[in-house]
Amino acid sequence: MWGTHQESPHPPALARKPGGTGEVPEETASALLLVGEQMEDLAGLEELLSPLEPPLHKAVPWSEELGALLDESLACIIVDARRSWTVGIETARRLLAHPHARYIPVLFLGASSCGEADLLRGYSLGTVDCILEPLSPDIFRLKVEIYLEQHQRQALMRRALERAEQAETAARESERMLSTLLGNVPGMVYRGLPEEPWALTYASQAARSLSGYTPEDFMERRLAWGELIHPEDSARIRKEMTEALTTRSPFTLTYRIRTRTGEERWVWERGAAILGPDEEVRALEGFIFDITPVRQAQRERERLHEQLEFQHQRLQAILQQLPVAVHIVEAPSGRTLNFNAQAELLMGHPMLPCTCVKEYAQYHAIHPDGRRFAAEEYPLARVLATGKPTPQEELLYDRPDGSVRVFLISAGPIWDARGELHAAVASFMDITALKRAETHQTFLASVSETLAGSLDYEATLSHVVQRAVPALGDGCALDMAEPDGGLRRLAVAHVDPVRKEIAQELARHHPSRIEDVSGPGAVIRTGRTELRTEVTDEQLVRHASDARHLELLRGTGVTSSLIVPLHARDRTFGALAFFYCRGGLPRASRAYGPEEQRLAEDLARRAALAVDNARLYREAQRAVRLRDEFLSVASHELKTPLTPLNLKLTALSREIPRCCTGESHTEALQRHVAMARRQLWKLSTLLNALFDVSRIAQGKLALDVTDTDLGEVLGEVAAWFAPEAARMGSKLRVEGEPHVPGRWDRLRLEQVVTNLLSNAIRYGAGRPIHVRAETEGTRARLVVRDEGIGISPEAQERIFGKFERAVSERHYGGLGLGLYITRSIVEAMGGTIRVDSRPGQGSTFTVELPCRQE
């Protein structure tokens, strides 16, 4: 505890409490320490000092408490050495050796026996004072009080010094912080003169990076800041600075400077005027920052903005010029972002200001049954919900004007750069006219098929009237002109059975007349279409003949009418009337116009043509029947005198040798007779052909089926035609099997072979003719091939028709009935006939017959 200490160059810091956490309060800091050999001696001293009321600590030498008490803030140590001066001196010496007690004054209390040498020993310790007995209480208290006051003054001085040190430390720290701040500020900090050219008295180190000049260049007046300002900005800066200094306002400037290297930079300056005591501007202080990157970024931003605006305007121009409607919405809200005028035009109303998908229900899309679309059913809503494009689909839209349009619509997503759904776009076009044209064409094609499917024109036209509803209106009626000049209501159709009955009652009780000024009668009389876009009640009143008639007319509910004539070959024989009625089916239009008129007239033309064709067909059928009857009678009557004529020619041939003299005359007469017999045979053949045609047309071609040999028939007919073939220069070659048995009509089979061989000789051009009969399984085949002129492909099917031929009749003659009769006979026996031919290479006719007929 009483160890030695090194001298400290400065007094210790302010005293603190033993376990202290802070400065000792001033009123308790000046304490007294009483040290004596006996505690009872110290009690007397304590009593003497009680008027001063100082904090007192008592201890005896060599005690443990004494070292701890030295840590207190002691104003004085009073050593009671009245019992032993030597002990007191030693106690004081040891106390003053303690680091905390070196500067604490020590007051010795000694006995009166102390000599000068003892006092010198005490004073030699340093800060020591002595009081000898007899002890004066006043003097004792006065000295102690002086020590107390001195200690308090020292404490105050220490605290003042400490505060000064703290203030100096804080100032140094502030200066360091300011220096650090100024060194790290991205711009230049300055202080300068308020007059142009604004010389600087201080510039931070950032001046170098900002301008290329050092701070010293500005502070030593080698250069003024105003000299760096761009000439184009100088006048503006001068004006703005003048205004700021006049109003004593802070100023913010943006301008360009030229750096030491000649580079142009943009700077942003913020500063204020420093006023003197006289309120005059003494200096300027502020910051200057390099905003060149910012300006470049701003310019780039402006450029990009201009480019974006240009792109936007171009997109808008393209959007507005598109022939289709476009609607763009935000994802995922569904808020409308953009649309074009075509969208509003097609919908027939302004674009609705939708902010969410639920509000799509305000639009007017409908299902075919008339139900409104729910919000989530719209294509855009489905794209927003799934992120997937919707394929093209047709959508019905009920416009405010009452028309229902057909839109072809598709929608798809718009993704951003991160792959997230950014928006959705729908495009649609009005295909009402296209759908109507498609429907009309389908309707006309179907009607044409119906008209072509029957020759009973009244039934067919009645069916057409039924088909016209609802394609061409809510109702349709057909009136036909009668031979007596009246009109007959042939058919009525209507979507409403009640109104159909009203229309029928009108026809029964108030039929149209040919002399009417309007309606079906007028259309039939004039042959001109009657179109009434709107049928008003005033028109009904004018048309009605009585109250009941007017009631029925009003009951039809007609709002628009169209009546077209049935006209063919300069004759009008009927009228088709179409009606739109109140409460009818939803349509694109509720009034007839030019487009509906064209469709109705087209339908009427087709119907009129069908009626006219049916009438012509009936007349043609009657003419054919008359012709067939004539041919049957004529062929029979013409054939009657041929038989006796043939007998006469035979008798004449026998009589010539007996009646004529001279061989030359006989031969000449025989040639004439032979020529007459050949012509008689041709005439007989033609008449037989005509007779067969009549039988075939009447379905009276009878067959006498017996066991017949096709090979035998072919041989006989070929032998009979051999002289004719030789006369034409053709060699007739019979090939194949000699016997081809079967069950056929022998006479008709001979007729088939005769017709084919006759044609082969006629068209064979004098070249060889090959005929062959053969059997293949259960069928017999007859093949006749010539090497003559041949038949063109387009004529090969036609030659089997009635009165048809593949060549000119002027060069080859004939009626064109041979192949027609041949095919009729072959088909009657259950067989087939075909031809294979090329022009200039001959023809091959193949007949196949079943050997056994059922």
C-alpha positions, 0 to 999 in steps of 0.5 A: 500500500505504501509503495513508491510512485513516479512523478506525473507531469500533470495533475490527476483528473477530476476525482471520482467516487470509488466505484465511480461512474461519473464526476463527483458532485462539487458540494461533496468533492472537498473532503478531509482525512484525519489520521492519528495514532488514537481514534479518540484523538481524532474525535476532538479534531472532528468536533473542532471542524464541525462548524465547517461541515466538511465530509470527514474521513478518519483513519489510523496509520498502518490500517487497511482503510487508509489506502481506500480513503486516498481515492476520495477527493481530499482537500487536506490530510490532517496528521495528528503528530502530537503524540509522536512527531516521528510517527507523524512524519513517517505517516505523512511521507508514506501518504505523499508517496501514494499516487493519489495523495501527491498533490494533497496538502498535509497539515501537521498537528504537533506538540509544543515540544517540537523543535525547529529541526522537527519542523524542517523535517516536516516541511521537507516533505513538500506540501506540508503545513504545521500547527503546534500546541497550544492549538487555536481552534479558530486558526485551525479551522481557518487553515482547514477552510483555506485548504477546502476553498483552494481544493474547490478552486482547483477542482473548478479549474480542473473541470474548466481545463477538462471542458476546454480540452473536450471543446478543443477535441470536439473542434479538432474532430469537427475540423477533421469531419469537415475536412473529410466531408469536403474531401468526399463531397462529389462536387466542389465546395467553394467560398467566393466573391459576390462580384463577377467574374466570381473569384474564389477565396476557397475551393475544395479539392474536388475543383481539380476533378471538376474543372481540371484546375487546382484549388490554388489556381482559384484561391491565388486568383490565377483564374476566376470561376466565371471565366469557365462559364460557357459564353452561351450561358453567361448572360443567363447566369448573370441575370439569375445571380443578380436576382438572387443577390438582390432578394438575398435568396439562395440560388440554384444554377445549371450551366456549362463550363469549359474545363482545362482540357477544353471539354464541355461539362454541365454543372449544378450549383447551389449556393447562398450569399453571406451577409455582413453586420451591415446586411451587405453581401460579403461572400458567396458559399455553396456547392458545384456538382458535375451533372454531365452524366445526369445531363447525358442520361437526361438527354438520352432519356429525352431521346428515348422518350421522344423515340417512345413517343414517336413509336407510340404515335406510330402505333396509334396511327397504325392502330387507327388505320387498321381495318380491324378493331383492336382492344388492349387491356392491362393484366391482370386487372383487365383495365382498358389501355388502348383501342382504336376507332374501328372498335367503337364503330363496329360495336356501335357505341363508345368504348366502355371505361372498364377497370376490371374484368367484372365490368366486361359484363357491360358489353353486349355480346350474346349467345345464339339463344339471346343470352348475354355473355358473362364477364368471364366468357369474353375472349380477353377475360379468358386470356387474362385467366389462362395466359393462353391465346384464344383461337378465332371464334364467331361472336354475336354482338347486340348493338344499341341500334337493335342490329345483331352483328357477327364478329370474328374475334381472336385474343392473345397475351402480351408478355414483358421481358421477364416473361410475365403477362403484361397485357392482352389484346383482342382483334375483331372484324365485322363479318356480318355481310360475309356470313350473310352472303355465305348463308345466302349462298348456302341457302340458294344452293340448297334451294337450287338443289330442291328446285332441281330435285323435282318436276312438281313445281307447286310442291317444290315452290311450297318447300322453297317458301318453307325454307325461306323462313327465317333465312329471308324474313320472319314470314314468306308467302307465294302467290301464283297467277291463274289463267282466269286472271286471278291470284292463288295463294300457293304457300305461306310460312312464318316463324309464329304459327299465330301470324301464319294463320292470320296471313292465311285468313287474309288470303282467304277473305281479302285475296290480292288482285291483279289490278291492285296498286301495291302488293303481289298483284301489282308486282305480277302485273308490272313485273317489278320488285316492291320494297318497303323498308318500313311499313307504317300504320298509315300505309296499312290504313290506306290499304285496308278495305274495312275494319276487319281487314285493317285488324288482320293487317295489324295482326301480322306485325309487319314492319318491313316487306319485300315482294319480288316477281317470278318471271321467265321468258317474258312472262310473270306468273307469280310473286314471292313476298317476304316480311319482317315482323315485330318480335321476330328473331334477332337479326343484323338488320330489321329492315329490307335493303338492296342486299336482301332485294338482290338475294330475293330476286336471285331466289325468284329467278331460280324458282321461276326458271325451275317452274318454267323448266318443269313446264317445258319438260312436261311439254317436251314429254308430251311431244316425245309421247306424240313423236313415239306414237307417230313413229310407231304408227308410221313405221307400221304403216310404211312397213306394210307395202314393203312386203309385197314390194319385196315379193314383186322384186323376187318375182321380177328377178325370176322373170328377167331370164325368160323375158329378156334376150341377150346376156348383157341385158339380163345382167344389167336388169339383174343388177338393177333388181339387186340394187333395188332389193338392197335399198329395200333392205335398208328401208326395212332396217330403218323402219324396224329401228324406228319401230324398236325405238318406239317399243323401247320408249314405251317399255314394250321391248319383249324378249323371246329367250331360248337356247341360242349359240352366239358362235352360230349367230356370229357365223351366220351374220358374218357370212351374210355381211361378207359380200358387203364387207368385200364391196367396201374393201374390208376383210371380215375375220371371224375368230374365237370359239365356234360355239358359245351356248346360252339362253338369249333372244336369238332374233335380238342377238342377231340384231346386236351382231348385225348393228355392230358389224354394219357400223364396223363395215361403214366406219372401217375405212376398208381395213380388216374387221375382226369379230370374236365370240368367247366364253369366260366363266358364266358370261359370254363375250362378243368383240367387234374390232375395226381399224377405221376412223375411230371415235373421239373420247368425248363422243364415246358415251354420247354415241349410245344415245338416241339419234346420236352419231360421232360423225357427220350424217352427210358423209355416213348417213343413218338415223343414229339409232343403231347403238341406242337400240343395241345397248337397250337390247343388251341391257334388257338381256342383263348384259353390258356394252362398252367401246374402246377407241382412239381417233384414227386407230379404230374402235373395239366394241365389247358386249358381255352377256350372262349365259343364263338369264334369271 
